[in-house]
Amino acid sequence: MQISLDTSNWYDRIWASFVFFTRLPFWRIYQPKKEAYKTVVEHWPLTGWLTGCMMAAVIWFGSMVMPYPIIIILAILTRLLITGALHEDGLADFIDGFGGGGSNRQRILDIMKDSHIGTYGVISLILYFLLLFFALSSMKPLDAALTVIAADPYAKMLSAQLIQMMPYARTEETAKNHTVYRKFSIRAGISLAIQGLLPIGLYIYYTYEKIDWQMFVFLPALLMYFLYLLIWKRLRGYTGDCCGAIFLITELSVYLIATYYLG
């Protein structure tokens, strides 16, 4: 009986992650229990398998029939449509808050929760998309496609560590989605590591003679740690915007490293 209950919870948690982190109509197929949404981060990298593979498919197959720069734009657009620009919204709010809030914790939180985008947020999105476009377009289609499949889950695994390293900065009632993520159990942490490390491990194996694997593994992790220190110093806690912003920044760092070796 206990085994059946665990399986059901595991099933709900995976479905909740795909419902929460994408705009695809998974909710029409299955509606997980409300409690499962507290655990969505535990399978965040798994949703990266989906978004990464769909971006990679557009890059690889699209490059056979259309000019490569156009295909890169379509690949980026594909993920934006799948996720509803959830993470990009987090990046803009994060930069707005930390750029305009100074060292005032409450002001930073207020700016991040404001639905309007500010100057810092606009500039951050412009620079982010420019760097993303030129990084991906500088690589061959196959290299770019494989890098996307590896970088997306790995960056989400790194970003998910925030909820283990610090408390939530707001209360559940004042959260944007009215949900506070739970901290990982040992079992969930192992699962999260597998989801994030397996794709980049296979990627490193495939490109072993072309790249320095330590750069791909440790530099994004080091960048995530410095961002964690910044967030801890200013907020003493994380928000969903922080998680989304760190994901995009660390993922972009993987693409920039790949550009150095494969571009």
C-alpha positions in Angstrom: 0.0 0.0 0.0 2.8 2.4 0.9 4.6 1.7 -2.5 1.4 2.6 -4.3 1.1 5.9 -2.5 4.8 6.8 -3.2 4.3 6.1 -6.9 1.2 8.3 -7.0 3.1 11.2 -5.4 6.0 10.8 -7.8 3.6 10.8 -10.7 1.9 13.9 -9.5 5.2 15.7 -8.9 6.4 15.2 -12.5 3.1 16.2 -14.0 3.0 19.3 -11.7 6.4 20.4 -13.0 5.4 20.1 -16.6 2.1 22.0 -16.0 3.9 24.7 -14.0 7.0 25.3 -16.1 5.4 25.0 -19.6 2.4 26.4 -21.4 1.7 23.1 -23.2 -1.8 21.7 -22.3 -0.5 19.0 -20.0 -3.3 19.9 -17.6 -5.8 18.6 -20.1 -4.3 15.2 -19.8 -3.9 15.0 -16.0 -4.4 17.4 -13.2 -2.0 16.8 -10.3 -2.9 17.4 -6.7 -2.4 21.0 -5.4 0.3 19.8 -2.9 2.5 18.6 -5.8 3.2 22.2 -6.9 5.3 22.7 -3.8 7.8 20.1 -5.3 7.9 21.3 -9.0 11.5 22.4 -8.7 12.5 18.8 -8.0 11.7 18.0 -11.6 12.6 21.3 -13.2 15.6 19.9 -15.1 13.3 17.2 -16.5 11.2 19.9 -18.1 14.6 21.2 -19.5 14.9 17.9 -21.4 11.6 18.8 -23.2 12.5 22.4 -23.9 16.1 21.6 -24.8 15.2 18.8 -27.2 12.5 20.9 -28.9 15.0 23.8 -29.4 17.6 21.4 -30.6 15.2 19.8 -33.1 14.4 23.3 -34.6 18.1 24.1 -34.9 19.1 20.8 -36.4 16.3 20.1 -38.8 15.6 23.8 -39.5 19.2 24.4 -40.6 18.7 22.0 -43.4 16.0 24.1 -45.1 16.4 27.7 -44.0 19.2 30.3 -43.3 20.9 29.5 -40.0 20.3 32.9 -38.3 16.6 32.7 -38.9 16.5 29.2 -37.4 18.3 30.3 -34.3 15.6 33.0 -33.8 12.9 30.4 -34.4 14.5 28.1 -31.8 14.6 30.8 -29.2 11.0 31.7 -30.1 10.0 28.0 -29.7 11.2 27.9 -26.0 9.5 31.3 -25.3 6.2 29.8 -26.6 6.6 26.6 -24.6 7.4 28.3 -21.3 5.4 31.5 -21.8 8.6 33.5 -21.2 8.4 32.5 -17.6 12.1 32.6 -17.0 12.7 35.8 -19.1 10.1 37.5 -17.0 12.0 36.4 -13.9 15.3 37.8 -15.4 13.8 41.2 -16.1 12.2 41.4 -12.6 15.4 40.3 -11.0 17.6 42.9 -12.8 15.0 45.6 -12.2 14.8 44.8 -8.5 18.6 44.5 -7.9 19.3 47.4 -10.2 16.8 49.9 -8.9 16.3 48.7 -5.3 19.8 49.4 -4.1 20.4 47.7 -0.7 16.8 48.1 0.5 15.4 44.6 0.9 11.8 45.5 0.8 12.2 47.9 -2.1 13.9 45.2 -4.1 11.0 42.8 -3.4 8.4 45.4 -4.3 10.1 46.2 -7.6 10.4 42.5 -8.5 6.7 41.9 -7.8 5.6 45.0 -9.8 4.1 43.8 -13.1 5.7 46.7 -15.0 9.1 46.3 -16.6 11.8 49.0 -16.0 14.8 50.2 -17.8 17.2 47.7 -16.2 14.8 44.9 -17.1 14.5 46.0 -20.8 18.3 46.4 -21.2 18.9 43.0 -19.5 16.6 41.2 -22.0 18.1 42.9 -25.0 21.6 42.0 -23.9 20.6 38.5 -23.0 18.9 37.7 -26.3 21.8 39.3 -28.3 24.4 37.1 -26.5 22.2 34.0 -26.8 21.6 34.6 -30.5 25.3 35.2 -31.4 26.5 32.3 -29.1 24.3 29.8 -30.7 24.7 31.0 -34.3 28.5 30.9 -33.9 28.4 27.1 -33.5 27.7 24.5 -36.2 24.0 23.3 -36.1 24.8 19.9 -34.6 27.1 21.4 -31.9 24.5 24.1 -31.1 21.7 21.5 -30.8 23.7 19.2 -28.5 24.8 22.2 -26.4 21.2 23.3 -25.9 20.2 19.8 -24.8 23.0 19.7 -22.2 22.9 23.3 -21.0 19.1 23.6 -20.3 18.8 20.8 -17.7 22.2 21.5 -16.1 21.5 25.2 -15.6 18.1 24.3 -14.1 19.7 21.8 -11.7 22.1 24.5 -10.6 19.4 27.1 -10.1 17.3 24.7 -8.1 19.9 24.6 -5.4 18.7 28.1 -4.3 15.8 26.6 -2.4 18.2 24.4 -0.5 20.6 27.2 0.3 18.3 29.8 1.7 14.6 30.4 2.8 11.9 31.9 0.7 12.1 35.7 0.9 8.3 36.3 1.0 5.4 34.5 2.7 3.3 32.0 0.8 0.4 34.5 0.8 2.5 37.2 -0.9 4.2 34.9 -3.4 3.3 35.5 -7.0 2.0 32.0 -7.5 1.0 31.6 -3.8 3.3 28.6 -3.5 6.5 28.1 -1.5 8.7 25.3 -2.8 9.7 22.6 -0.3 13.3 21.7 0.4 14.6 18.5 -1.2 14.8 15.2 0.5 17.9 13.1 -0.1 16.0 11.0 -2.7 14.7 14.1 -4.5 18.2 15.6 -4.5 19.7 12.5 -6.1 16.9 12.5 -8.7 17.6 16.2 -9.4 21.3 15.6 -9.9 20.7 12.8 -12.3 18.3 14.9 -14.4 20.8 17.7 -14.6 24.1 15.8 -14.9 23.1 13.1 -17.3 22.7 15.3 -20.4 25.8 17.3 -19.8 27.8 14.2 -19.0 26.8 12.7 -22.4 27.6 16.0 -24.0 31.1 16.1 -22.5 31.7 12.5 -23.6 30.7 13.4 -27.2 32.8 16.5 -27.3 35.6 15.3 -25.1 38.4 16.0 -27.6 37.2 19.5 -28.4 36.5 21.0 -25.0 37.8 21.3 -21.4 35.0 19.6 -19.5 36.0 21.3 -16.2 35.1 24.7 -17.7 31.6 23.4 -18.6 30.9 21.9 -15.2 32.6 24.3 -12.7 32.4 27.8 -14.2 28.6 27.8 -14.4 28.5 26.4 -10.9 30.9 29.1 -9.6 28.8 31.8 -11.3 25.7 30.4 -9.6 27.5 30.5 -6.3 28.4 34.2 -6.7 24.8 35.0 -7.7 23.7 33.2 -4.6 26.0 35.4 -2.4 24.5 38.5 -4.0 21.0 37.4 -3.4 21.7 36.3 0.2 23.4 39.7 0.9 20.5 41.7 -0.4 17.4 39.6 0.3 18.4 36.9 2.8 16.2 34.6 0.8 15.1 33.6 -2.8 12.1 34.3 -4.9 10.9 32.6 -8.1 12.3 35.5 -10.1 15.7 34.7 -8.6 15.5 31.1 -9.7 14.5 32.0 -13.2 17.2 34.6 -13.6 19.9 32.4 -12.3 18.8 29.7 -14.7 19.1 31.9 -17.7 22.4 33.5 -16.7 24.1 30.2 -15.9 22.7 28.6 -19.1 24.0 31.5 -21.1 27.4 31.0 -19.5 27.5 27.4 -20.9 26.7 28.7 -24.4 29.5 31.3 -24.1 32.0 28.6 -23.0 30.8 26.4 -25.9 31.4 29.3 -28.3 35.0 29.5 -27.1 35.6 25.9 -27.9 33.2 25.1 -30.7 32.5 28.5 -32.4 
